[in-house]
Amino acid sequence: MSTRRTLALFALIGAGALALAGCASSPATPSSSGSGAPVVGGELEVDAGWLDGGRMVALVTQGSSTCVPTATDVTLQADGSVAVTLEDPAGNVACTRDYVPRASLVALPDGVNAGAELDLVVTYGEARGDTDLDAYSGAAVAEFSPSAGWIDDDQFAILTWGSSSCRPVVESVAADTASSATVVFAEPAADQVCTMDMAPRVTLAQVDGVDDDNATVTLTGGGAEFATPVTIPIAGD
């Protein structure tokens, strides 16, 4: 199955799961519109990082942690930029009223040259923003393999593959050296039931004290998925 077909399947499954699940309320935070899309004078704060060997990017916006927007339209423009439309989960979904960074996974269309600087123009409800990525200079990544990419100086995104209904949850992040970190994923609940699909899942992690040049991250924990730790490079931004 191709990366883009898998991502499309994940989007459908994720939207359905969120539509079925209610979200508990959390303390009041900055107001949001719709299902959690922030509108600040029509300007959207957005960051991005490379994933999957340059085939995908993580788009990071601010808003409800339980209503992560999905990329519903991704188009290569004549000038080489990529236009992305983000939309909130479909249906009558209750969103927690926190205000945190959350990552939306975007599979890049055919024709995008990851070896050149990439301009991303993002529309999310009434808000619009853009961000640039330096050319991808990391190593090739095999299909369905984990990958990671810097979002900013102390935050990076992690792409893993597995059950769409059992997404990894970061338990802890630690800097091992100036060029390496370890992410420990939480163990799944004993009664957790996971769908048997193979979907891309993107998770954010934050760490201080790691330089973004030639850094690596070791993924461990999370039950059977990383029972054997895996070390991967963190692609630069």
ZAMARGU-4260 file (C-alpha; in steps of 0.2 Angstrom, whole numbers, plus 5000, padded with zeros to 4 digits):
<rodrens>
0) 5000/5000/5000 | 5007/5017/4995 | 5011/5030/5009 | 4997/5042/5002 | 4984/5028/5002
5) 4988/5023/5019 | 4987/5041/5025 | 4970/5044/5017 | 4964/5028/5026 | 4971/5035/5043
10) 4962/5051/5040 | 4945/5042/5038 | 4948/5031/5053 | 4954/5045/5064 | 4939/5056/5060
15) 4927/5041/5063 | 4936/5037/5080 | 4935/5055/5086 | 4917/5057/5080 | 4912/5042/5092
20) 4923/5048/5107 | 4918/5062/5118 | 4932/5072/5126 | 4931/5078/5144 | 4932/5096/5148
25) 4948/5104/5154 | 4951/5121/5162 | 4947/5136/5152 | 4960/5143/5140 | 4960/5155/5125
30) 4944/5154/5115 | 4943/5144/5099 | 4931/5143/5085 | 4921/5128/5078 | 4929/5112/5084
35) 4945/5121/5090 | 4952/5130/5076 | 4961/5146/5083 | 4957/5162/5074 | 4969/5177/5078
40) 4966/5191/5067 | 4965/5179/5052 | 4984/5175/5054 | 4989/5157/5058 | 5004/5152/5068
45) 5011/5137/5059 | 5028/5127/5060 | 5034/5112/5050 | 5047/5098/5050 | 5052/5085/5038
50) 5047/5066/5040 | 5047/5050/5031 | 5063/5054/5021 | 5056/5070/5013 | 5039/5062/5008
55) 5029/5069/5022 | 5029/5084/5034 | 5022/5088/5051 | 5012/5104/5052 | 5011/5111/5069
60) 4997/5122/5074 | 4990/5128/5091 | 4974/5123/5098 | 4964/5109/5106 | 4974/5093/5110
65) 4960/5082/5106 | 4954/5090/5090 | 4969/5089/5079 | 4966/5095/5061 | 4968/5084/5046
70) 4975/5089/5029 | 4960/5088/5017 | 4968/5096/5002 | 4987/5096/4998 | 4991/5104/4981
75) 5008/5108/4972 | 5007/5126/4965 | 5014/5132/4949 | 5028/5142/4959 | 5033/5126/4968
80) 5025/5130/4984 | 5012/5118/4992 | 4995/5123/4998 | 4988/5114/5012 | 4970/5115/5019
85) 4967/5109/5037 | 4950/5105/5043 | 4944/5100/5061 | 4937/5082/5064 | 4920/5080/5056
90) 4904/5078/5066 | 4899/5084/5083 | 4915/5082/5092 | 4918/5089/5110 | 4935/5097/5111
95) 4945/5100/5126 | 4948/5119/5129 | 4967/5118/5131 | 4979/5127/5119 | 4994/5117/5115
100) 5005/5113/5100 | 4998/5098/5090 | 5004/5090/5074 | 4995/5086/5058 | 5003/5074/5046
105) 5004/5079/5027 | 5009/5068/5013 | 5017/5078/5000 | 5010/5077/4982 | 5020/5070/4967
110) 5032/5083/4960 | 5038/5091/4976 | 5057/5092/4976 | 5062/5088/4994 | 5080/5093/4989
115) 5075/5111/4988 | 5068/5124/5000 | 5049/5121/5002 | 5036/5134/5005 | 5020/5128/5014
120) 5005/5139/5013 | 4992/5134/5025 | 4973/5138/5027 | 4964/5133/5042 | 4946/5139/5044
125) 4947/5158/5042 | 4965/5159/5046 | 4980/5158/5034 | 4999/5156/5037 | 5014/5150/5029
130) 5031/5142/5034 | 5047/5137/5025 | 5057/5121/5026 | 5076/5121/5021 | 5080/5107/5008
135) 5079/5089/5016 | 5096/5083/5018 | 5094/5068/5029 | 5095/5050/5025 | 5083/5039/5015
140) 5069/5031/5025 | 5061/5014/5021 | 5043/5014/5019 | 5034/5010/5036 | 5049/5014/5046
145) 5049/5027/5060 | 5057/5044/5057 | 5059/5061/5066 | 5061/5079/5061 | 5065/5095/5070
150) 5050/5108/5071 | 5061/5121/5081 | 5076/5122/5092 | 5069/5111/5106 | 5054/5102/5098
155) 5053/5088/5085 | 5040/5077/5077 | 5041/5058/5077 | 5032/5047/5064 | 5028/5029/5068
160) 5017/5016/5060 | 5004/5005/5068 | 4986/5004/5074 | 4977/5020/5071 | 4967/5018/5087
165) 4982/5016/5098 | 4993/5031/5095 | 5009/5032/5104 | 5009/5043/5120 | 5026/5051/5125
170) 5029/5047/5144 | 5046/5056/5145 | 5060/5064/5134 | 5078/5066/5140 | 5094/5073/5132
175) 5107/5059/5133 | 5121/5070/5125 | 5122/5086/5115 | 5117/5076/5100 | 5106/5062/5106
180) 5089/5060/5116 | 5078/5046/5122 | 5059/5046/5120 | 5050/5033/5131 | 5032/5030/5126
185) 5019/5025/5139 | 5014/5007/5141 | 4997/5004/5134 | 4982/5000/5146 | 4979/4982/5149
190) 4962/4983/5142 | 4966/4994/5127 | 4959/4987/5111 | 4969/4991/5095 | 4963/4990/5077
195) 4974/4979/5066 | 4978/4992/5053 | 4995/5000/5048 | 4993/5019/5049 | 5005/5033/5051
200) 5004/5042/5068 | 5013/5058/5072 | 5019/5063/5090 | 5027/5079/5096 | 5042/5078/5109
205) 5051/5092/5117 | 5069/5092/5124 | 5082/5104/5130 | 5101/5103/5128 | 5101/5093/5111
210) 5109/5102/5096 | 5099/5100/5080 | 5114/5096/5069 | 5116/5077/5066 | 5106/5073/5082
215) 5098/5056/5085 | 5083/5050/5095 | 5081/5033/5103 | 5063/5027/5104 | 5058/5014/5117
220) 5043/5008/5128 | 5026/5008/5122 | 5023/4990/5124 | 5028/4978/5110 | 5031/4991/5097
225) 5048/4998/5104 | 5052/4984/5116 | 5068/4983/5107 | 5074/5002/5106 | 5076/5010/5089
230) 5088/5024/5086 | 5084/5036/5071 | 5091/5053/5065 | 5081/5069/5068 | 5080/5078/5051
235) 5085/5096/5052 | 5072/5110/5048
</rodrens>
